[in-house]
Amino acid sequence: MNSPSHQATQPGPDQPPSPEPRPPGPRPADAAPAEPDLSEDCWRLDPGEPLLPGLLAWTQLGDGVRRETWLAWSTRHWLAVAVKLPRPGLIHDPRLRGTLRREARLMRRIDHPAFQRLLYDGSGEPVPHLVLEYVEGPSLDVVLDDGPLSPPDVVLLGLHLGAALHYLHGSGLVHRDLKPENLVLREGWPVILDLGLAQPAGTPAKPGPPQGTDGYRAPEQERGGPASPAMDLYAAGVVLIEAATGEPDGDLSGLPPELAGLLQELVHPLAGRRPASAAALLARLRAVLPEDGVTPWPVWVDGELPHLNGARGTLDLAGEL
């Protein structure tokens, strides 16, 4: 896939990257109400102000319901990093601390360049936090603001995404929240962010509303089914349809028939009608790549695709996560 025309701009020494920080200000932890107003309970920091020991705030990258993600400068690593931490009024929340600890343990198990790396686990510190690799590049949703990708580029995006899922599922894990906002294109290729909802395959869903993002959840995820690789394949299908058409439920009639048929299979409401595994998806996508298209691997490894079964050895994570 050719590098997208919309590239990230490296922030200058005095200029924070967009988006501009917009939190209205931290509250002291001891002043937090029992049920804080999360819409107002945010960190307010200017570039260069201390965020945490050894971390200087730069700008807010993400603003979740209970957590925030900040771009910061690490004086320890001497580079830009992403920092995930609770909203100020929730720094003593044991559930959030446990969630960060669990995510850190999971990230230490993942060793693949298509996933954001954990640099430091601060989940046990007074303000629990994780220091993550800052993946420079535009997210896929930003790239798609300029229009859909060409069919060959959609196939290449799918091949890279399928390779990452082949590794993740072979490790016994399911992401459960694939979406364009969680895919950053570093030098044109996707890096998957945010393993906060990832679970070992087979883990029962928690009671309550389904986790994940509306429009990208598989039907069985909506119903509260246990975590399964088929959920990620469904989400990957929605992402690829959006990349090809500009809409998550876009019209596929203008695509090559083989590609359109594969994308329709990926988002089939019945999990058993989707490709059997990420490895099967790789083989199917390779088959629809134009003969003169660029492949993300040497052509002499194509013969290994039929022998992939998604089982590279699973990790017993249930007791740790």
PyMOL commands that set and color helices and strands:
alter all, ss='L'
color gray80, all
select helices_A, chain A and resi 29-31+88-90+94-109+140-144+151-170+180-182+219-222+229-245+257-266+271-273+278-288+299-307
alter helices_A, ss='H'
color red, helices_A
select strands_A, chain A and resi 50-52+55-63+67-74+79-86+118-122+129-133+173-174+183-186+189-192+199-200
alter strands_A, ss='S'
color yellow, strands_A
deselect
rebuild
show_as cartoon
